[in-house]
Amino acid sequence: MATLEIEGAERGWLATVRAAEAGGVMVEAALSPDLERQLGSLLQRLLEEPFEGSPLGARRDDDLLYGLAEVFGRRRPLLETERVFAYVHGGSRAPSEAPPIPGWDEP
């Protein structure tokens, strides 16, 4: 199952977020309870913003996580006094490896 990993420029890993079955997202693990509350507020604001013609929160599953990662990359939001970024771990859109060069296995 894919997760959205959120990291800060200063502290490194801050939280792991997953797509909730009923829609939206759920903070699965966070560095602290206070950080979890602040992150929940930030995520709620981001989910309400338009993204590619519709609210980001209208997406589901991996599409929602990838959309959030893209928004984090574009906006570079502040959490407390730290810039945060996010990436999807274990998603279905993992880049495929380039095919090997023809003849790579020949003597």
Backbone as JSON, one array per atom type, in Angstrom:
{
  "sequence": "MATLEIEGAERGWLATVRAAEAGGVMVEAALSPDLERQLGSLLQRLLEEPFEGSPLGARRDDDLLYGLAEVFGRRRPLLETERVFAYVHGGSRAPSEAPPIPGWDEP",
  "N": [[0.84, -1.18, 0.0], [0.53, 2.19, -0.82], [2.13, 5.06, 0.59], [2.3, 8.45, 1.74], [5.12, 10.13, 2.33], [6.26, 12.54, 4.51], [8.61, 15.04, 4.85], [10.87, 17.25, 6.52], [12.94, 20.11, 5.9], [14.82, 20.57, 7.86], [14.48, 18.71, 10.01], [14.19, 16.21, 8.87], [12.43, 13.12, 8.45], [9.0, 13.5, 9.09], [6.31, 12.62, 9.06], [4.02, 9.96, 8.18], [1.58, 9.41, 5.82], [-1.52, 8.08, 4.76], [-3.92, 7.11, 2.25], [-7.28, 7.35, 3.12], [-9.88, 4.92, 3.46], [-12.49, 5.83, 3.23], [-12.19, 8.09, 1.78], [-10.21, 11.07, 1.45], [-7.38, 11.69, 3.62], [-5.22, 10.08, 6.05], [-3.25, 10.5, 8.89], [-0.81, 8.34, 9.56], [1.49, 7.9, 11.09], [3.43, 10.05, 13.12], [5.95, 12.46, 14.03], [5.4, 13.76, 16.45], [2.54, 14.29, 18.64], [1.64, 16.96, 18.55], [2.7, 17.87, 16.14], [1.29, 16.18, 14.45], [-1.33, 17.22, 14.68], [-0.97, 19.8, 13.57], [-0.14, 19.13, 11.0], [-2.4, 17.76, 10.1], [-4.19, 19.89, 9.87], [-2.91, 21.41, 7.85], [-2.98, 19.55, 5.72], [-5.76, 19.33, 5.37], [-6.41, 21.9, 4.41], [-4.98, 21.85, 1.99], [-6.32, 19.78, 0.63], [-8.73, 20.95, 0.02], [-8.17, 22.76, -1.94], [-8.21, 23.76, -5.42], [-7.14, 21.53, -7.99], [-5.9, 20.73, -10.99], [-8.43, 21.27, -12.17], [-10.4, 20.32, -10.39], [-11.35, 19.89, -6.9], [-8.61, 18.85, -4.9], [-9.1, 16.94, -2.95], [-11.1, 15.38, -4.05], [-10.02, 13.28, -5.34], [-8.93, 9.81, -5.19], [-7.3, 7.17, -3.37], [-4.14, 6.14, -4.65], [-3.98, 8.2, -6.56], [-4.73, 10.46, -5.12], [-2.64, 10.63, -3.24], [-0.42, 11.01, -4.93], [-1.19, 13.43, -6.11], [-1.15, 15.11, -3.85], [1.61, 14.98, -3.25], [2.61, 16.29, -5.49], [1.51, 18.84, -5.14], [2.75, 19.58, -2.73], [5.36, 19.72, -3.7], [5.17, 21.86, -5.49], [4.23, 24.03, -3.94], [5.74, 24.07, -1.58], [5.1, 24.16, 1.3], [4.98, 25.71, 4.61], [5.55, 24.26, 7.76], [5.15, 24.82, 10.95], [8.06, 26.45, 11.38], [9.4, 25.44, 9.29], [10.2, 24.39, 6.0], [8.44, 21.98, 4.16], [8.36, 18.85, 2.39], [7.08, 16.26, 0.23], [6.77, 12.81, -0.72], [5.73, 9.94, -2.6], [5.72, 6.72, -1.38], [6.1, 3.42, -2.36], [4.13, 3.39, -4.32], [1.93, 2.85, -7.19], [2.84, 4.07, -9.41], [5.52, 3.92, -9.74], [8.59, 4.59, -11.3], [9.47, 2.74, -14.15], [12.23, 0.6, -14.75], [14.77, 1.35, -17.1], [14.98, -0.43, -20.17], [17.42, -3.03, -20.58], [20.54, -2.48, -22.28], [20.78, -3.59, -25.59], [22.39, -6.68, -26.03], [23.79, -6.69, -23.66], [24.13, -8.94, -22.08], [25.64, -10.67, -23.5], [28.62, -12.57, -24.29]],
  "CA": [[0.0, 0.0, 0.0], [1.3, 3.42, -0.95], [2.04, 6.07, 1.64], [2.91, 9.74, 1.47], [6.12, 10.42, 3.36], [6.46, 13.98, 4.63], [9.89, 15.34, 5.47], [11.2, 18.66, 6.67], [14.29, 20.46, 5.48], [15.71, 20.57, 9.01], [14.35, 17.56, 10.89], [14.04, 14.93, 8.16], [11.1, 12.51, 8.45], [8.03, 14.08, 10.01], [5.06, 11.88, 9.15], [3.57, 9.05, 7.13], [0.16, 9.63, 5.57], [-2.09, 7.14, 3.79], [-5.26, 7.43, 1.78], [-8.32, 6.71, 3.92], [-10.83, 4.17, 2.64], [-13.69, 6.63, 3.03], [-11.8, 9.32, 1.11], [-9.32, 11.92, 2.23], [-6.13, 11.08, 4.07], [-5.11, 9.8, 7.48], [-1.87, 10.49, 9.36], [-0.56, 7.01, 10.12], [2.52, 8.06, 12.12], [4.01, 11.4, 13.11], [7.04, 12.68, 14.97], [4.81, 14.13, 17.73], [1.1, 14.57, 18.54], [1.45, 18.35, 18.15], [2.98, 17.91, 14.71], [0.17, 15.5, 13.78], [-2.44, 18.18, 14.61], [-0.62, 20.85, 12.6], [-0.12, 18.51, 9.68], [-3.8, 17.52, 9.75], [-4.74, 21.18, 9.44], [-2.31, 21.73, 6.56], [-3.53, 18.62, 4.72], [-7.16, 19.69, 5.11], [-6.41, 23.07, 3.53], [-4.53, 21.44, 0.66], [-7.36, 18.95, 0.0], [-9.82, 21.8, -0.42], [-7.72, 23.6, -3.04], [-8.38, 23.18, -6.76], [-5.97, 20.9, -8.58], [-6.25, 20.22, -12.32], [-9.84, 21.44, -12.49], [-11.33, 19.88, -9.33], [-10.67, 19.89, -5.6], [-7.67, 17.75, -4.73], [-9.73, 15.94, -2.09], [-12.02, 14.54, -4.8], [-9.27, 12.11, -5.82], [-8.93, 8.66, -4.28], [-6.19, 6.22, -3.32], [-2.83, 6.62, -5.08], [-4.12, 9.48, -7.25], [-4.75, 11.49, -4.09], [-1.3, 10.77, -2.67], [0.46, 11.62, -5.94], [-1.6, 14.82, -6.22], [-0.6, 15.82, -2.69], [3.06, 15.1, -3.42], [2.85, 17.33, -6.49], [1.19, 20.13, -4.52], [3.85, 19.87, -1.8], [6.51, 20.11, -4.5], [4.95, 23.19, -6.08], [4.0, 25.08, -2.94], [6.75, 24.04, -0.51], [4.45, 24.8, 2.45], [5.64, 25.79, 5.9], [4.95, 23.58, 8.9], [5.85, 25.59, 11.98], [8.97, 27.36, 10.68], [10.2, 24.59, 8.42], [9.66, 24.0, 4.69], [8.25, 20.53, 4.09], [8.12, 18.26, 1.08], [6.48, 14.93, 0.35], [6.92, 11.89, -1.85], [4.95, 8.71, -2.46], [6.52, 5.51, -1.2], [5.37, 2.18, -2.64], [2.98, 3.63, -5.19], [1.82, 2.1, -8.43], [3.44, 4.86, -10.49], [6.98, 3.88, -9.63], [9.17, 4.57, -12.65], [10.02, 1.45, -14.56], [13.64, 0.68, -15.1], [15.02, 1.37, -18.54], [15.36, -1.76, -20.63], [18.87, -3.16, -20.71], [21.11, -2.22, -23.6], [20.86, -4.86, -26.33], [23.69, -7.33, -26.01], [24.48, -6.53, -22.38], [24.39, -10.24, -21.47], [26.41, -11.51, -24.41], [30.05, -12.56, -23.97]],
  "C": [[0.89, 1.25, 0.0], [1.08, 4.34, 0.25], [2.69, 7.35, 1.14], [3.84, 10.03, 2.63], [6.38, 11.92, 3.36], [7.73, 14.23, 5.43], [10.1, 16.85, 5.53], [12.64, 18.9, 6.29], [15.28, 20.36, 6.64], [15.68, 19.25, 9.78], [14.28, 16.21, 10.18], [12.61, 14.42, 8.23], [10.22, 13.15, 9.51], [6.78, 13.23, 10.17], [4.87, 10.95, 7.96], [2.06, 9.19, 7.03], [-0.31, 8.59, 4.57], [-3.47, 7.61, 3.38], [-6.27, 6.66, 2.63], [-9.32, 6.02, 3.0], [-12.08, 4.97, 2.32], [-13.41, 7.92, 2.28], [-10.96, 10.17, 2.03], [-8.07, 11.16, 2.64], [-6.14, 10.91, 5.57], [-3.63, 9.78, 7.84], [-1.67, 9.17, 10.1], [0.46, 7.07, 11.25], [3.09, 9.47, 11.98], [5.06, 11.51, 14.2], [6.51, 13.02, 16.37], [3.32, 14.38, 17.56], [0.81, 16.01, 18.09], [1.67, 18.51, 16.64], [1.85, 17.25, 13.92], [-1.03, 16.44, 13.64], [-2.17, 19.26, 13.55], [-0.64, 20.32, 11.18], [-1.54, 18.21, 9.2], [-4.47, 18.77, 9.23], [-4.21, 21.57, 8.06], [-2.89, 20.84, 5.46], [-4.97, 18.97, 4.38], [-7.25, 20.9, 4.19], [-6.01, 22.69, 2.12], [-5.59, 20.63, -0.08], [-8.51, 19.78, -0.53], [-9.45, 22.68, -1.62], [-7.96, 22.94, -4.39], [-7.05, 22.64, -7.29], [-6.41, 20.24, -9.88], [-7.76, 20.18, -12.54], [-10.84, 20.96, -11.45], [-10.59, 19.91, -7.99], [-9.77, 18.66, -5.46], [-8.29, 16.61, -3.93], [-10.73, 15.04, -2.81], [-11.33, 13.3, -5.35], [-9.3, 11.02, -4.77], [-7.61, 7.9, -4.4], [-4.87, 6.86, -3.77], [-2.9, 7.96, -5.79], [-4.1, 10.64, -6.26], [-3.35, 11.71, -3.53], [-0.34, 11.42, -3.66], [0.1, 13.09, -6.15], [-1.06, 15.65, -5.07], [0.91, 16.01, -2.81], [3.4, 16.2, -4.42], [2.58, 18.72, -5.91], [2.28, 20.52, -3.51], [5.07, 20.35, -2.57], [6.37, 21.5, -5.09], [4.92, 24.29, -5.04], [5.08, 25.19, -1.88], [6.2, 24.71, 0.75], [5.32, 24.79, 3.71], [4.84, 24.99, 6.92], [5.78, 24.06, 10.08], [6.77, 26.57, 11.23], [9.83, 26.63, 9.65], [9.49, 24.29, 7.1], [9.57, 22.48, 4.65], [8.03, 20.09, 2.65], [7.6, 16.85, 1.29], [6.77, 14.12, -0.9], [6.12, 10.64, -1.55], [5.91, 7.54, -2.39], [5.65, 4.29, -1.47], [4.17, 2.34, -3.54], [3.04, 2.85, -6.48], [2.44, 2.85, -9.61], [4.95, 4.89, -10.41], [7.57, 3.8, -11.03], [9.74, 3.19, -12.96], [11.48, 1.64, -14.94], [13.77, 0.67, -16.62], [15.4, -0.04, -18.99], [16.87, -1.85, -20.79], [19.31, -2.9, -22.14], [21.21, -3.55, -24.35], [22.29, -5.4, -26.32], [24.42, -7.26, -24.7], [24.87, -7.88, -21.76], [25.18, -11.18, -22.38], [27.9, -11.44, -24.06], [30.85, -11.68, -24.89]]
}
